[in-house]
């Protein structure tokens, strides 16, 4: 199956002038939300097709996504909750190694350097994404605007992770066991303190099949889930195997990932750890 070529790299919505020196040294800027809430929204979107990326008293950013064989579209819905106009709206994505993309308006037209969102209205920005090879982390997403003459800046992340480009790859438990010991990139399993939600066998199965897009392995015992998938990129295609085991008495989930790509293993391991450790 042929990979899909990526478009040329291009910066999106560049600012007209560099920011003041006072803005160059700061922690994550998350508006009226807390960093913990922003992280939770991002983690949830890593395993869901739609949801909230950000919300405070002024702005809500909702997300809908579609993926197919190495490419996808992330639709961002920027809602103005206030009674004042949001002016000078600027968007920028910092593409990371292994991932490329481009921003457009929801209509498909080019995204202008600055946009306006009227009171109680929303605008749509589409982000086309293309996988080249396995990658780790989320691409940084910056959003700035002016509300009531006050400049506002949000440091977020586009909810795109390597598992979005993984497709199911069925196999038996015997085949899983045989391949488990042969994959080059292995490591120690991680034991994660968790909550009741993840002690349920069907919830773990749903996480692997629907959230991470793996084929579930036949012959799984209660409390144990195994899955396999293939990452599709225009430059590389890689295999990943996942094992998760719940211990209801200790309230822990043990996560182990093996792959023929170190980046793919690290990406899925960190994603799964974040999801099963979430307290909400």
PyMOL commands that set and color helices and strands:
alter all, ss='L'
color gray80, all
select helices_A, chain A and resi 21-23+35-45+162-165+173-180+196-199+201-211+262-277
alter helices_A, ss='H'
color red, helices_A
select strands_A, chain A and resi 50-55+59-68+71-80+86-94+99-105+115-117+122-131+140-147+150-157+166-168+190-193+215-216+224-232+237-247+252-259
alter strands_A, ss='S'
color yellow, strands_A
deselect
rebuild
show_as cartoon
